[in-house]
């Protein structure tokens, strides 16, 4: 699907205003915590409206979410890649290849991969830039290759450590094209108009303020720079949705406990997908951040979606 920043898809029920969203959030909390929600609500409804956000199906203070998410990824860092293989049946590799294919990496580019600590996307971009076939087709010179810089930015140092270890295992530990940066997607340390490309895979649903992360992506990209986001999304095929929900809530947390020894982190990951905006809504948010030529492609019936846009 494609639409410009002047055209918006029809609003769904989830977009009709805050009253419905807040009511459902409170309803969800009451199921999980019973009477505890009543005292929380009566203490300060205004505080909930202005200072609460979602952590899975829970409502938490905004300042607490980043710490909670950080704990999740600290816990899963060492098993992150193997769990991706197990949960997706290896399909995440194809999804990331598709993401990088849409990016069309080139020698000499300055690229930012956010929430990419383990290096999975960055290594693919590096390989694409250095592909012998691609270099021959584009007649790439060695000077352009040496100017290539791929910044791997992640807020979690444990995830970055996994990526650095993987780089060393690939013989890329001292490669100057790969730059590892600890940083926040909502407050990037990079200059305005400094990047040719920006990718974020399975990361944007974990930030506290999606709008801030999108604004930062727009700020650091050059004119003509490409924005690409790979994210678990929403299935709207009735029978498939039921099967997917069953797999998500019954199987994935059990796999997390069995393989990673951590059920709760994978319960959060499943819940966070359900709280992430539907494809049309997220595409609207990207356009509202200033991007043009906003598109998205559903994969596996909407289990994941690749959103793309350009800063013009």
C-alpha positions as CSV (number, residue, x, y, z in Angstrom):
1,X,0.0,0.0,0.0
2,X,1.2,3.5,-0.8
3,X,-0.1,7.0,0.2
4,X,1.3,10.5,0.4
5,X,1.5,12.7,3.4
6,X,-1.7,14.5,2.1
7,X,-3.7,11.2,1.9
8,X,-4.6,9.2,4.9
9,X,-6.2,5.8,5.1
10,X,-9.6,5.6,6.8
11,X,-9.5,5.7,10.6
12,X,-10.2,2.4,12.4
13,X,-11.7,2.0,15.8
14,X,-8.3,2.2,17.5
15,X,-7.8,5.6,16.0
16,X,-11.1,7.2,17.0
17,X,-9.7,8.9,20.0
18,X,-8.1,8.4,23.4
19,X,-11.3,7.5,25.2
20,X,-11.6,4.0,23.6
21,X,-7.9,3.3,23.9
22,X,-7.8,4.3,27.6
23,X,-10.9,2.4,28.4
24,X,-9.5,-0.8,26.8
25,X,-6.1,-0.2,28.6
26,X,-7.8,0.1,31.9
27,X,-10.0,-3.0,31.2
28,X,-6.9,-5.0,30.3
29,X,-5.1,-3.9,33.5
30,X,-8.1,-4.8,35.6
31,X,-8.0,-8.3,34.2
32,X,-4.4,-8.7,35.1
33,X,-4.2,-7.0,38.5
34,X,-7.8,-7.0,39.8
35,X,-8.7,-4.5,42.5
36,X,-5.2,-2.9,42.5
37,X,-6.2,-0.9,39.4
38,X,-9.0,0.8,41.3
39,X,-6.7,2.5,43.8
40,X,-4.3,3.4,41.0
41,X,-7.0,5.0,38.9
42,X,-8.6,6.9,41.8
43,X,-5.2,8.3,42.8
44,X,-4.7,10.3,39.6
45,X,-6.5,9.8,36.3
46,X,-4.7,12.8,35.0
47,X,-1.4,11.2,35.8
48,X,-2.3,8.1,33.8
49,X,-3.2,10.2,30.8
50,X,0.0,12.2,30.8
51,X,2.6,9.9,32.3
52,X,1.7,6.3,31.5
53,X,2.7,4.1,28.6
54,X,2.4,0.5,27.8
55,X,4.8,-2.3,28.7
56,X,3.2,-5.2,27.0
57,X,-0.3,-5.3,28.4
58,X,0.7,-3.4,31.5
59,X,0.5,0.4,32.1
60,X,3.7,1.8,33.5
61,X,5.2,5.2,34.0
62,X,7.0,6.5,31.0
63,X,10.3,6.9,32.9
64,X,10.1,3.2,33.9
65,X,9.5,1.7,30.5
66,X,13.0,2.1,29.1
67,X,14.5,0.4,32.2
68,X,12.0,-2.5,31.9
69,X,12.7,-2.9,28.2
70,X,16.4,-2.7,28.9
71,X,16.0,-5.6,31.4
72,X,14.2,-7.7,28.8
73,X,17.0,-7.3,26.3
74,X,19.7,-7.8,28.9
75,X,18.1,-11.1,29.8
76,X,17.7,-12.3,26.2
77,X,20.9,-10.9,24.6
78,X,22.9,-14.1,24.6
79,X,20.0,-16.2,23.2
80,X,18.5,-13.5,21.0
81,X,19.6,-14.9,17.6
82,X,18.8,-18.5,18.3
83,X,15.4,-17.6,19.6
84,X,14.7,-15.6,16.5
85,X,15.5,-18.7,14.5
86,X,13.3,-20.9,16.6
87,X,10.3,-18.5,16.9
88,X,10.2,-17.7,13.1
89,X,11.4,-21.0,11.8
90,X,14.4,-19.2,10.3
91,X,12.1,-16.8,8.3
92,X,13.5,-13.7,10.0
93,X,16.6,-14.2,7.9
94,X,14.6,-13.9,4.7
95,X,12.7,-10.9,6.1
96,X,16.0,-9.1,6.9
97,X,17.3,-9.9,3.4
98,X,14.1,-8.4,2.0
99,X,14.7,-5.3,4.1
100,X,18.3,-4.8,2.9
101,X,17.2,-5.5,-0.7
102,X,14.8,-2.6,-0.4
103,X,17.6,-0.4,1.0
104,X,19.8,-1.0,-2.0
105,X,23.1,-0.3,-0.2
106,X,25.9,1.3,-2.1
107,X,29.6,1.9,-1.6
108,X,30.5,5.0,0.3
109,X,27.1,5.3,2.0
110,X,26.6,6.4,5.6
111,X,24.0,4.2,7.2
112,X,22.4,4.0,10.6
113,X,20.9,0.8,11.9
114,X,19.0,1.4,15.1
115,X,18.2,-1.2,17.7
116,X,20.5,-3.5,15.8
117,X,22.9,-4.5,18.5
118,X,23.6,-8.1,17.4
119,X,24.6,-6.8,14.0
120,X,22.2,-9.0,12.0
121,X,21.1,-6.2,9.7
122,X,24.4,-4.4,9.6
123,X,26.3,-7.5,8.5
124,X,23.9,-7.9,5.6
125,X,24.3,-4.3,4.6
126,X,28.1,-4.7,4.8
127,X,28.0,-7.9,2.7
128,X,25.8,-6.2,0.1
129,X,28.1,-3.2,-0.2
130,X,31.1,-5.5,-0.6
131,X,29.5,-8.0,-2.9
132,X,31.8,-8.8,-5.8
133,X,28.9,-9.0,-8.2
134,X,27.4,-5.7,-7.1
135,X,30.8,-4.0,-7.2
136,X,31.3,-5.2,-10.8
137,X,27.9,-4.0,-11.9
138,X,28.4,-0.6,-10.4
139,X,32.1,-0.3,-11.1
140,X,32.8,0.5,-7.5
141,X,36.3,1.8,-6.7
142,X,38.2,0.9,-3.5
143,X,38.1,4.5,-2.3
144,X,34.3,4.5,-2.2
145,X,34.4,1.2,-0.3
146,X,36.7,2.7,2.4
147,X,34.3,5.6,2.9
148,X,31.4,3.3,3.8
149,X,30.3,3.6,7.4
150,X,27.6,1.5,8.9
151,X,26.6,2.7,12.4
152,X,25.1,0.0,14.7
153,X,23.2,1.9,17.4
154,X,21.6,0.2,20.3
155,X,20.5,1.4,23.8
156,X,21.5,-1.9,25.4
157,X,25.3,-2.5,25.8
158,X,24.7,-6.3,26.2
159,X,23.2,-6.5,22.7
160,X,26.1,-4.5,21.3
161,X,28.6,-6.8,23.0
162,X,26.9,-9.7,21.2
163,X,27.2,-7.9,17.9
164,X,30.9,-7.0,18.5
165,X,31.6,-10.7,19.3
166,X,29.9,-11.8,16.1
167,X,31.9,-9.2,14.1
168,X,35.1,-10.6,15.6
169,X,34.1,-14.1,14.7
170,X,33.5,-12.9,11.1
171,X,37.0,-11.3,11.0
172,X,35.4,-7.8,11.1
173,X,36.4,-6.9,14.6
174,X,38.7,-4.1,13.5
175,X,36.8,-3.2,10.3
176,X,36.4,0.6,10.2
177,X,33.2,0.3,8.2
178,X,31.3,-1.0,11.2
179,X,30.9,1.5,14.1
180,X,29.2,0.4,17.3
181,X,27.3,3.1,19.2
182,X,25.4,2.9,22.4
183,X,22.5,5.3,22.0
184,X,18.8,6.0,22.3
185,X,16.5,5.9,19.3
186,X,14.6,8.9,20.7
187,X,17.7,11.1,21.1
188,X,20.3,10.1,18.5
189,X,23.8,11.6,18.8
190,X,24.2,12.0,15.0
191,X,24.2,15.2,13.1
192,X,21.3,16.5,11.1
193,X,21.2,15.3,7.4
194,X,24.1,13.0,8.0
195,X,22.8,9.5,6.9
196,X,22.0,8.0,3.5
197,X,19.9,5.3,5.1
198,X,18.2,4.4,8.3
199,X,16.9,0.9,9.3
200,X,15.3,-0.4,12.4
201,X,14.3,-4.1,12.7
202,X,12.1,-5.4,15.5
203,X,12.9,-2.4,17.6
204,X,10.6,0.5,17.2
205,X,7.7,-1.1,19.1
206,X,10.0,-1.1,22.2
207,X,10.6,2.7,22.4
208,X,8.6,4.8,24.8
209,X,7.6,7.5,22.2
210,X,7.4,6.2,18.6
211,X,6.8,9.7,17.3
212,X,10.1,10.9,18.8
213,X,12.0,7.9,17.2
214,X,10.5,8.7,13.8
215,X,11.3,12.4,14.2
216,X,14.9,11.5,15.0
217,X,15.1,9.2,12.0
218,X,13.8,12.1,9.8
219,X,16.3,14.5,11.3
220,X,19.5,12.4,10.7
221,X,18.6,11.4,7.2
222,X,19.9,13.4,4.2
223,X,17.5,14.6,1.6
224,X,16.8,11.5,-0.5
225,X,17.6,9.2,2.4
226,X,15.6,6.1,2.8
227,X,13.8,5.0,6.0
228,X,13.1,1.3,6.4
229,X,11.4,-0.5,9.3
230,X,10.9,-4.2,9.8
231,X,8.4,-5.0,12.5
232,X,6.1,-7.7,13.8
233,X,2.7,-6.5,12.9
234,X,-1.0,-7.4,12.7
235,X,-2.6,-10.4,11.0
236,X,-6.1,-9.7,9.6
237,X,-6.9,-13.0,8.0
238,X,-9.5,-14.5,10.4
239,X,-8.5,-18.2,10.6
240,X,-4.7,-17.5,10.3
241,X,-5.1,-14.8,13.0
242,X,-6.5,-17.3,15.5
243,X,-3.7,-19.8,14.8
244,X,-1.1,-17.0,15.1
245,X,-2.5,-15.8,18.4
246,X,-2.5,-19.3,19.8
247,X,1.1,-19.8,18.7
248,X,2.1,-16.3,20.1
249,X,0.6,-16.6,23.5
250,X,0.8,-20.4,24.2
251,X,4.0,-21.5,22.3
252,X,6.5,-18.5,22.3
253,X,6.6,-17.9,26.0
254,X,7.1,-21.6,26.6
255,X,10.0,-21.6,24.0
256,X,11.5,-18.7,25.9
257,X,11.4,-20.6,29.1
258,X,12.8,-23.8,27.5
259,X,15.6,-22.3,25.4
260,X,16.4,-19.0,27.1
261,X,15.2,-19.8,30.6
262,X,13.1,-16.6,30.5
263,X,9.4,-16.9,30.0
264,X,8.5,-13.4,31.1
265,X,10.6,-11.6,28.6
266,X,9.0,-13.4,25.7
267,X,5.6,-12.9,27.2
268,X,6.4,-9.2,27.0
269,X,7.6,-9.5,23.4
270,X,4.3,-11.1,22.4
271,X,2.2,-8.5,24.2
272,X,4.2,-5.6,22.8
273,X,3.3,-6.7,19.2
274,X,-0.4,-6.5,20.1
275,X,0.1,-3.0,21.4
276,X,2.0,-1.8,18.4
277,X,-0.1,0.3,15.9
278,X,-1.7,-1.5,13.0
279,X,0.1,-1.1,9.6
280,X,-2.1,1.7,8.3
281,X,-1.8,3.7,11.5
282,X,2.0,3.3,11.7
283,X,2.2,4.3,8.0
284,X,0.3,7.5,9.0
285,X,2.7,8.2,11.8
286,X,5.7,7.9,9.4
287,X,4.0,10.4,7.0
288,X,3.2,12.7,9.9
289,X,7.0,12.7,10.8
290,X,7.6,14.4,7.4
291,X,8.4,11.4,5.2
292,X,7.1,11.0,1.6
293,X,6.4,8.0,-0.5
294,X,5.3,6.0,2.5
295,X,4.7,2.3,1.7
296,X,4.4,-0.9,3.5
297,X,4.6,-4.6,2.5
298,X,3.0,-7.3,4.5
299,X,4.9,-10.6,4.8
300,X,3.4,-13.9,5.9
301,X,-0.1,-12.4,6.0
302,X,0.9,-9.5,8.2
303,X,3.0,-11.4,10.8
304,X,5.6,-8.8,9.8
305,X,5.6,-5.7,7.7
306,X,8.3,-3.7,6.1
307,X,7.6,0.0,6.1
308,X,9.6,2.3,3.7
309,X,9.7,6.0,3.1
310,X,12.0,8.7,1.8
311,X,13.0,12.1,3.1
312,X,12.6,14.6,0.3
